[in-house]
Amino acid sequence: MPVPGTVEVHDEVGTLIDTKSGADAIRDALGAVQAQRGSDARPWALAIGAGTYGDAAITQRNLTVAADPPGSAVIAGYGGTDDTGGGCIDITRGPVTLDGIVCRGAARTGINVTPPNAEGGIVLRGIGVDGAGVDGIAVTGGTGIVIADAAVTAAKRDGIRLTSLTAAGPYAITGGSVSGAGQDGLRLADDVTRLDVTGFRATGNAVDGIASEDSGTSDISLVGVTASSNARNGVLMSGGGLRIGVRDSVVSGNTGAGVRLGDGSGFGLSGITLDGSNGGGDLLFTADSRTGGAYVGLDAGGGFSLIGEPSAVRVSGVPAARMGIVAPTAGGRARSGAALSIGATAVVASRRAVVRFDRGAAVWRGAGKWTKVPSSRRIRGGMQAILGTSLLGTARATYAPFG
C-alpha cells in the first residue's frame, strides 16, 4: 500500500519502478510510465495513496490506475497545470482501468472518456463523482466500456452521458447510482447500441431518470433498475429508438410518468409493478407511432399484459388505500386490493387499449358502479377487455382485475 500523498508506479509483474508525490503526483507518475515502460503492450499500474491530488490525462494504453485503498484518493481541482480543461480525469486511449477514484467539484465533466473507436477495454469501477460542472461521467466512442458501481451526485447536466457507442462492445453499466443531476440521471445522447444496464439507480434528478431520445439508439436492456422521484419521467423511451427493454425494474414516485413511450420500434416492458405513485401515469403511451412492442407480465395487484400498440393511453395502478374513493364496491360487496386505471391522455379525447389479464382472473370494471366483465370476453384462456369509446363509451375506466 502506498504512503498517503504518494503514487507508486508498478511494472507488469508488480515491481515498484518509481514513486511520485505532491499535488501533481498522478500526472507525474503517468509521465514516468511513458518514459520508462517502453512498449505500451506491457500492462503497468499506478497505485494511488490516500490524499487529494490534481487532475490528470491518461493518454496511454494498458494502464490500471487505482486508489489504494479504494475511495481514499480524491481529485479536486488541479496542481501546477490544468491537464483536463476543468475535469478530474480524461481517458483518451484503451484499455484502461480506473478504480476507486473520487472526483469532487470539477468545473467541467468529472470523468471524460474519449477513446478511438478501435480501442476498448475501458473499465470505470467504484468511481465517485460529486458536483461536476457539466456531466459526472461522459463516454464518447470506444469498442468496449464498462461502468461498475459508480456513484454520481449533483452533476450540473447529466449524471452519466453516453454518445457514439456503436462498435463491438461490450457496453455495460452494472450497479451504481446517479442522484441530483441537473438534467438526466443516465442519458443515451446519440447512437448508443448494445448497452446492458443492470442494478442501476437513478433518483431525484431534475429531468428524467433514464432517457433515450435518439433514432440511433438500439438494443438497450434495462434490468433490475430503479428510476424514482425524478422531476419528469422515470424512464423515457422515444426518438425513434429500436429494441429498448425494461425488465424487473422499479419506477415510482416520479413527477411525470413512470415509463413514457414515444416513437420507436420493438419496445418491451415486463416485470414492472404499477403502484399509482407516478404523477403522469405509471405507463404513458404518447400518440407517436410504435411498432412491434411487447408489454407483458405487468402487475397492479395481479398480472396483465397490453396487447398491440396503445396510443395516447395512460395506465396506472390504483393503490388499495385509494379504493374507497375510486371504487368502493363490486357486485354489491366491498372491494379490496389494488385496481388498474386506464384512460386516454389529456392530449387525445379517446383511444383504445387492449388488456389481457392472467388466466382465471375475476375481472371487474368500474363505470359508475362495479360490474363483472362478461366471461364471453375470454380469449385463449385469458380475459381480454377493450378499453375506450368502442366498448365503454368513455375514454377512462378503472379495472379491478382480481376481485
N, C-alpha and C positions, 0 to 999 in steps of 0.2 A: 504494500500500500504506500503510495507516495506521501511525502511530508505535506501537510497543508500549505497551500500557496505555491506548490510546485507542480510541474508537468513532466512526467517521465516519457522517454522515447524508447520503445522496445522493438527489437527486430522480429523476424518471423518465427524464431524459436524461443522468444521471450527474454532474450538477453538485454539488459539495460545498456543502451547506447549513449544516452545523453539526458540531462536534466535541465529544465529551464524554470525560472521564477520571475515574479513581477506581474504587473498588470497585463503585459503583452506575452505572457508565458505560452499561451496556446498558439498564437501566431508564430512565436519564435521556435516552438517545438515543431510546427509544420515546416518551417524553414530548414530545421535540422534534418528532417526526413528527406526533403528534396536534395539536400547537399550530400548526405551520407548513404542513402539507400541504394543508389544505382538504378537497377531496373524496377519500374513500378509494378511488375508482376509479383514482387515479394510483399506479402501481406504484413505490414508493420502496424504498430498500435501506439496510441498515446493514452496514458493513464493520468487523469487529472485529479489532483488532490483537492481536499475541501478548501473553499475560498471563493473570492469574487475576482473575475477576470474580464478583460476587454474582449471585443468581438473578434471573429476570425473568418477567413475564407478558405474553404477546403477545395483545392484545385488539383488534387492528386488522386489517383485510383488506389484501390486495395488498402484502405485505411480503416481502422477501428478507433474511434475517439470516444472514450468512456470516462465518466466520473467514477472515482473510487474513494469512498463508497457511493453508490447511486444516489442522485439527488443532492449531493453535497457541493457540487461545483456550479456556481452561479455566474452567468454572463450578464453584465449590466453596463450599458454604455460602451466606451472603447478606451483603450490605453493611450499610447502615444500617437496612433494613427487610426482613422476610421476605415476599416477594411471591407465593410459590407454596405456602406451608404446608409447607416442608421439601424441595421438589424443586429442580430446576435451571431448567427451562423449562416453563411452561404455555402451551398454544396453544388459544385459545377461539374463533377465527374462521378463515375461509379465503377465498381462497387464501393460503397462507404457505409459504415455502421456508426450511428450516433446514439449513444446510450447514456441515459440518466442525467442529461444536462438540463439545467433550469435557466430559462431566459426571462429576464424581468425588465419591463419598461422600455422596450425597443422603440425608437422613434418611427421606424418603418416596420416591415414584416419581420417577425421574430426569427423563424427558420425558413429560409428560402432555398428551394431545391430546383435546379435548372440543368440537369444533365443532358448530353446529346441523346437523341432517340435510340442510338445504337448501344448505349451503355445503361446498365441497370444494376440490380442488386443493392439498392439503397434501402436501408432499414433505419427507421427512427423509432427507438424503443425507450419507453419510460421518460419521454420528454415532457417538461413543464414549461408553458409559455404564459406569462401574465402581463396584461396591459400593453400589448403590442399596438403601435400606432396605425398599422394597416391590418394585415392578416396575421393570425397566430402562426400558422404553418401554411405555406403555399408551395405547390408542386406543379411544375410545368415540364412535360416531356419525360423521357426515360423509359426503358423497357421493362423495368420491374421496380415497384415501390411498395414497401410495407410500413405502415404506421401502427405501432402496437402500444397500447396503454399510455397514450398521450393525454395530458390534462391541459386544456387551453381555457383561460379565463379572461374576460374583459378585453378581447381584441376590438379595435375600433371598427373594423369591417367584418370579415368572415373569420370564424374560428379556424376552419380548415378549408382551403380553396384549392380545387384540383382543375387542371387545364391540360389539354393535349396529351392524354394518356391513351394512345392508340396503337402502341407496339405490342409485343407478345405478352408482356406482363411477367409474373403475376402482379396484380394491383389489389391491395387489401388494406382495410382498416379493421383492426381487432381490438376490442375493448376501448377504454379511454372515454373521454368526455369533453364537451365544449359547453360552456355556460357564459352568459352575459355578453355575447358578441353584439356589436353594433348593427350587424345585418344577420346573416345566416350562420347557424352552427356549422354545418357541412354544406358547402356549395359545389356542385358539379358544374363548373362555369362554362366549359367549352370542350366538346369532343372527348368525353370520358367514356371508355369502353372496358367491359370485362372487369368490373370492380366488385369485390365481395366485402361487405361491411357486416361485421358480427359483434354483438355485445356492446355496441357504441351508444352513448347517451348524449342527447342534445337538449338542454333545458334552459329556460329563461333567456332565450335570445330575442333580439329586438325585431326580427322579421320571422323567417322560417327556421324550424329545427334542422331539417334536411331538405335541400332544394335542387331540383333538376329542371331547367327551362331551356334546353338546347337540343336541336334536332340531331346533333352529332353524338348525343349520349345514348348508349345502348348496352344491354346485357348487364344490368346492375342488380345485385342481390343484397337486400337488407334483411338480415335475420337476427332476431333477438335484440333489436334496437329499442331504445326508449326515446320518444320525442314528446316532451311535456312542458307545459307552462311557457310556451313560446308566444310572442305577441301577435303572430299571424298563424301560419299553419304548422302542424307538427311535421308532416311530410308533404311536399309539393312534387307532383309528377306531371310535367307539362312540356310545352315547347316542341312537340313532335318527337319526343324520345321513343326508343324502341326497347321492349322487353325489360321493363323495370318492375321488380317484385318486392313486396314487403311481406314477411312471414314471421309468425310467432313473436309479434312485437307489441309494445305498449304505446298508444297515442292518447294522451289525456291532458285535460286542463289547458288546452291551447285556446287563445282568444278567437282565432279563426277555426278552420276545420282540423279535425284530427289528421285525415288524409284527404288532400284535394287532388282530383284527377282532371287534367285538361286534355289537350290534344296529344295523340300518340298512338302507338300500336303495341299490342301484346303485354299490357299491364297486368299484374297479378297481385291479388291480396288473399291471404289465408292466415288462419290462426290469430285473428285480431278480435279483441273484446270491445264491443261498443258499450260505453258506460254512460253516455249522455253528458259528459263533462266538457266537451269542446263547444265553444260558443257558436261556431259556424256550422255545426253538424259533425258527427263522428266521421262520416264519409260524405264528401261533396263532389258530385259529378257535374262539371260545367257543361255548357251546351256545345262545347267543341267536339270535333269528330274523333272517335276512337274505334279501333277495330281489333278483334282477336283477343280481348281481355278475358280474364277468369277471376271471379270474385267468390271464392268458395270457403267453407269452413269458418264463417264468421260467427260471432257469438253475442247475443243480447239476452242472457238468461237461458239460452238454448241455441243450437246450431242452425244456421241457414245459409243459403247462397243466393247471389244475384245472378240472374240469367240474362245473357245478351250484354248490351252496352247501354246502361242507364244514361240519360241525357237530361241535364238541368234538374237533377234529383238530389235531395238531401236525405241521408239515412242516419238516424241516431238511436242509441239506446235510451230508454226512459228508466231512471233508477227506481228501485222499489219504493224508496221514500217519497216519490212523487206520484205514486199510483193513485192515492186517494184524491188527487186533484185532477189527474188526466183521465183516469178510467176506474171508477170506484167499484163497479160490479160487472159480472159476466154471467149471463143467463140467470139473473136473479140472485146470484150468490156473490159474496165478497171476493174480489180479486187480490192476489198476492203475487210477489215475484216481479221480475223485470218485464218490460214491454219494448216494442220496437216502433219508432215513429218514422214514417216515410212520406215525403211530400216534395212538391216542386220547389225549386229555389225562388228567391224573390224576383229573379230576372224573367222567369217564364211562368205564365199563368198555370199551365198544366202539362205534365209529362208522364211518361209511363215507366214503371219498373216492374220486373217480374222477379218474384221471390219464391224460392223453393225451401221449405222447412224440412227438418230432419224427419226420417221415416217414423210414422206412428205418432206424430205430434198432434195434440188437440189445439187447433188454431182459432183464436177469437179476434174479431175485428171490432174496433171501437168507432162507431159512427153515430153519435148521439147516445146510444147505449151499446153494450157489448152484445155481439151476435156471433154465433159459431159459423165459420166458413164452411160451406157445403162440402160434404165428403166427395161429391161428384167431381170436385176440382182436383182430386188426386191423379197424378200422372207418374207412372213408373214407380209407385210406392212412396213418392214424396208429395207433400202438399204444395201446390203452385197457386199463387194469387196474383192477379194483375192489379196494380195499384195506380190509379189515375182516373181521368174522366171516363175512360172506356168501361169501367166496371162500377166504380164507387160514386160517380157523379161529383167528385171533389178531387182536388189535387193533393190533398193531405189526409193521411189516415194513421191511426195507431193500431198496431197489432200486438197482441199478447200471445206469442206462439205456443207456449207450453202451459196453458191454464188447466 
